Amino acid sequence: LPAHIRPPTPPPRPPTPPPADSEEEPRADEPDVEPAALVFTIRTEPNAFGVYREYTRRPQHDPEEMKTFKDFIDPAAFPEAAPSTEGCMPSAFQAVRGSNSGLPPSQASATSSRSPSPSCFPSPSAIPDQQLYAPMRNVSEFRLLQWQYNHPNSSSNRAVNALVRDVFQAEGFSVSHFPPGFTIEGAQARMESWDTQDDLTTLFPTEYGWQNARVLIRIPKEGVKFISEEHAPQYPVDDVLIRDLLDIFVATYESSAARDFHWIPHRMLCRTRSPIIHASLPEESVQSSTSTPPQGRRVRRVYTEFYNSDEMLEADADLQARPRHPDDPPDLEYAVGPILLWSDSTHLASFGTASLWPVYAYTGLQSKYTRGRPTSFSAQHIAYIPSVCFHSPLVP
């Protein structure tokens, strides 16, 4: 290559320091740290684009198995089609490559393509329909009223299609939920007369971490200037529902959505058909004990999600190096639970300047395509910050 485009030669490694003459004896109060588990590479088969994944250990299931295009979009924006498995992507672990997987090829191919059963992800205790859809009496009544509110022009073809899809064909719908004397006026009357103060425990059950607390707010006083905010009088606000951040994500990880979480981080790479330009790319090339990339192809690192980033791989390696709980079974997966926080200004009204700064969080184990769907309800609202007015000598 010409000198002006040739990659610079990396500097030599620093010399290794000589070993100490004497080793310190371990202190008695320091816990014994187990040695790091043997690191091996599990490589999935490339897809049609030459993209594949590499793991430090075999995951118990493939979150992307049997996914279709519909699983990554908001179905409300597209016409609904009949359920079909055509075009579903099979498990990438049906033919994995790795030297230390611990499974023979026949057993590995049989077990790697299995998806977890719903029992693998326990959910919180089931809430009766009377509480879950209050003040409606059941899910069928709730869906019918929801359809009416969402489609004021109920005579259109789109509204009728939504009635069949969102009500009649919805999970849990039953004609027996409607008594002989049912009227939509009665359902609307229950909605209007429902007193939320008497049913706070119904809407916010304590088993999900909700607590009824009293909050003290510092308020100004007319004609009085205080030295600091701590000297201002306090105004008590009762019946404020709060929830610990840990309880929020415990419920998230126990929900049915956790079946699609990437609990084990990985590296995503792509084999391109373009000729290799540089002589070597050691930081991007990935070698396997059983196979190597085809000659004449270039291996590139692909970054798409938080769970295929270097930071996530480093955090996972640190977790795996720590001692395990003695009561946990050997096949229990230990995983890092990353929390992604955002905050931005939100307009509250169609006119005026009323706004808030909501603080909301996502789990980094979930795909960004799922998080971006409004129907996935992936965002967890953490706090709301009102607009702050202040005077600064730096701002005119």
N, C-alpha and C positions, 0 to 999 in steps of 0.2 A: 504494500500500500504506500501511497505517497506520504511524505513526512507530515504534511499539514493536516491529514485526516487520520493518521495512525494513532490509536489510543495510547496514552502515556503508560510507561512501565511503572507498575506499582512499586513503592519503596520496599526495601527488604524488611523482614520482621525484626523486631528488637531482640537482642540476645536473651535467652532464658536465664533468670537469676539463679545463682547456685543454691542448692538446698541448705537449709539451716543446719548447724552442727547439732543442735539439740531440739527435740520436739517437746512441746508443752503437753503435759498430761491433761486429758479432758476433765473439766470440772464436774463434780458430782451433781450439781444442781442443773446442768445443761441436759436436755433430753437427747436421746439417741436419734439421729436422723438416718432413715433408711436410705440405702443407695438408690440412685435413680434407676428406673426400670430400663430394660434394654430397648433402645430406640431402633425401630425398623421402618421400612417404607412400604406402604400399601398403595399401589397405583391402580386407578380405575382405567377401564378401557376408554380410549378417546371417542368422542361423539362425532357427528357428521362434520363438525367444524374443526376437528382436531383438538378440542379442549378436553382436558382430563384433570382429575384431582389426585393429590397425594396426601396421605395421612401418616401420622407417626404410629398409629395403632388402628386396628380394625373397628369401625363403629358398629354398634349393635343393629342399626337399621339405616336405610338410605332415605333421607327426608324428601328427596326429589323423585322418588320412584313413582311411576304411573301418574306423573303430572302432565297436564295439557295446557294449551295456551290460555284457556279459560281460567285456570288457577292463578294466573298472574295479572289479570285485568279486573276491572270493575264491571260485573255483568249487568249493572243497571244501565250502562251506556251502550250495550249491544243487544241485539235480539236474542232471546233465549232459544236454545236448540235442545233437542232431545238428548238425554244422557247417552254418551257413547264412549267406549274405551279405545276407539280408533285414533291413532296418532299419539297414544300415551307412550311416554318414555319408559323403557324397562329399567330395572335397577342397574346402575353402573357397576355394582359389585358382583354381577353374575359371572364375570370372568376377571377377577382381580389378579394382580401380580405382586408377589412379595415373598420373601424367603423365610420370614419368621412369623407367619400368620398363626401358626399353631394348629391349622386345620389341613387335612389332606385335600387335594383338589376336588374330589367328589363331594366330600362333606362341605367344603367351602362354597361350592357352587350351589349346593342345596340350601344352605342356611343364609347365605349373603343376600338372597333376593327376597327374603321375607320382610314384611312390614310388621311393626309392632301392633299388637292387638290393643283395643282401647283400655284394657285393664293395665297395660304397662304405664299408663299415665293417669294416676288416680285423680279424680276431681273432688271438690268439696262436697259436703253432704247435699243431696238433692233438695231443692226448695219446692214446696207444693205450688201448683199453678195458682192457687188463691193468693199466695204471697208474691210470686214472681211476676204476675200480670195484674196486680192490683191497680185500680179498683175493678178491673174486669175479672170475671169469674173463672175464665180459662183461656187457653191460648187461641182457640178458634174465635171467641168473641173479641179478643184483643186484635187479632189480624184483620177481622172484618172492619172494625172501627178505624184501624190504622189505614186500611185501603180507602175508606171513605174520606178521611182527612187529606190523604195524598192525591186524590183524584176528584176534585170538585166537579169536573165535567165527566160524569160517569157514563155518558152515552157514547163516548168515543171508542174506537176500536182498541186503542192503546190501553184505555182504562179497563175494558172487558178482558183483554189478554192478561193484564196485571191481576185482575180478580181471580182468574183461573190459576195463574202461576203462583201468586203470593198468598192466596187464601185457600182455595180448594185443594191445590197440590202441595201445599206446605206441610212440613213434617208436624205431626201432632194434630192435624185438623180432623174433626169428627162431627158429623151431623148431630150426634147425641148430645153435644155440648149446648145445643140450643133447645130450651124447653118449648112446649107448645105455645105458650103465651109470650114468647120473646118478641120484643120490638126494639128497633134501633134507638127510639126515643128513650126507652128505659135505660139502655146502656149509656147514652149521653148524659142522662140525669145522674147516674152513679158517678160519672166522671166529674160533673160540676159540683156535686155535693160532697165529694170525698174530702175529708179533713186530713191533711198530711201530718199534722202535729200528733194525731192519735196513732199513726202507723209509721213512725220513724224506724222502729225496729223491724218493720216489714220491708221497707225499702232499703234499709242499711243494716243488715243482720250483723250481730256481734261476732258470729263465727268467721266473718270475713275481715275482722279487725276494726270495724267501725266503733267509734267511741263518741259519746255525747259529752262535750266539754264546755267549760265556761272560759271565755277569752276576755282579757282586760286590754283595752285600747287607750292609749294616751291621746287626749283631746285638748284643743286650745280653749282658752277662756277669754271672753271679751274684755278688753281693757287691761289685761294682765300680760306682762312679758316675763317668761320664765328663763332661768339661767340655762337650762338644758331640757331635753325631752323627759329625762327621768324625774324632773320636778313638776311636770304637768299632771293634772288630775287624771284618774283612770275611770273609764266608762265600761261597766261589765256588759258583755253580750252572752246570753245564755243560748242553749240548744245549738251550739256550733258542732257540726259533725266533722271529726278529724279521723285520720287513718295514717298509721305508720308506713313509711316507704317500704319497709321489709314486707309488711303484710300485702302490699300491692303486688309485689313481684312473686311472692309465694303463691298467691292466687293465679297469677299469670302462668307460672311454671306448672301449676296443677291443672290448668284448663286444657280443653281439647286441642287448642291451637298449638300446644307444645309438641304435638306429633310432627309438626313441620319445622321444628327448631333444629339448627345445626349445632348439636351439643359438642361435637368434636371438631375443632378447627382443622383447616387443611390449607394446602397450597394449590392454587389453580394455575395450570400451565397450558400452553397451546403450541402445537407443532405446526409451523407454517411451511408452505411449499417453496418459499423464496430461498434463493441460495444464501449460504452463510457468508457474511461480509467480513466480520472480524474473525481472527484466528481462534479465539476462545472467549467464552463468557462464563467463567466459573461460578459467579454468583447467581446466574440464571439457569445454568444447565443442571439437569437432574438425572442422576444415574440410578439404575436399579440393578439388583443382583441377578435378575433373571432376564432383563431386556434393556436395550438401549435405544434411544431415538434413531430413526432411520437416517442413513447417511444423506447429506445434502439438504437436510431439513434443520430449521432453527427452532430452538425451544425458547419461548418467551414466557415470562411471568405475567399473569393476568390478575388484576385487582378489581373485584366487583362488589364484595361485601365486607363487613367488619370481621366476619369469622374466617376470611382467608387473608387477613393482614398479618404482618410480622408481629405487631403488638399482641394480637390475640394468640399467636403461636407461642410467643415468649411467656405470656401469662399462663397458658395451659401447661407449658413445660415446668414452670415454677410450682404450679399446683400438684402436678404428678410427682414431683420430687419430695413433696412433704409426706409425713407419716399418715397412713390411713387410719380410720377409726377401727378399733379392734372388733367391734360388733358388726361391721359392714361385710357383706359377702364379697368374695373376690371379683365377681362379675358386675358389681355395682359401678357404674360409670361416675367418675368425678369430673365435673365440668365447671368452667368459669361462667359466671352470670354477668355479662357486661350491661351497663345501663347507659343509654344515650340520652342526653338532655338537650332540649332546645328552648328558646324563648324568643318571641317576636311580638310586634304590636298587632293587635287584632281590633278591627273596626266593629263596634257593637250596634250601630244603628244605620239605617239607610240614609239618614241625613244627620248633620251635626258632626262633632269631633270627639264624641265619647269613645274611648278605647281603653283596653287593658293590655298588660303584658303577661300572657299566660306562660307558665313553666310546665312543660309536658315532657314525658319520658317514654322511651321505647326500650325494648330488649334488643341487644345486638345479636342475639342468636336467630332472629327472624329476618327473612329476606326483605330488602328494601322495596321490592315490588309488592309484597304483601302489606308492608307498613304503609305504602302509599295509597292503598285502596281504602276509601272512606267506609266501605261496608265491613272491613275487617275489625274496626274498633280497636286498633292496636295501640293508640295513644293513651297514656295514663296521665291525667291532669294532676299536677303536683301542687301548684299554687297559682294565684293571680296577683299581679303587682300593679297597683294603680299608677297612673302617670304622676311623676314627681316634678314639682316646680321649685327651682332653686336659682339663686343669684350667684354668679361667679365673676370675679374680676377679669377672667380670661374671655368671657362671652359678653359682647356689648348688649 
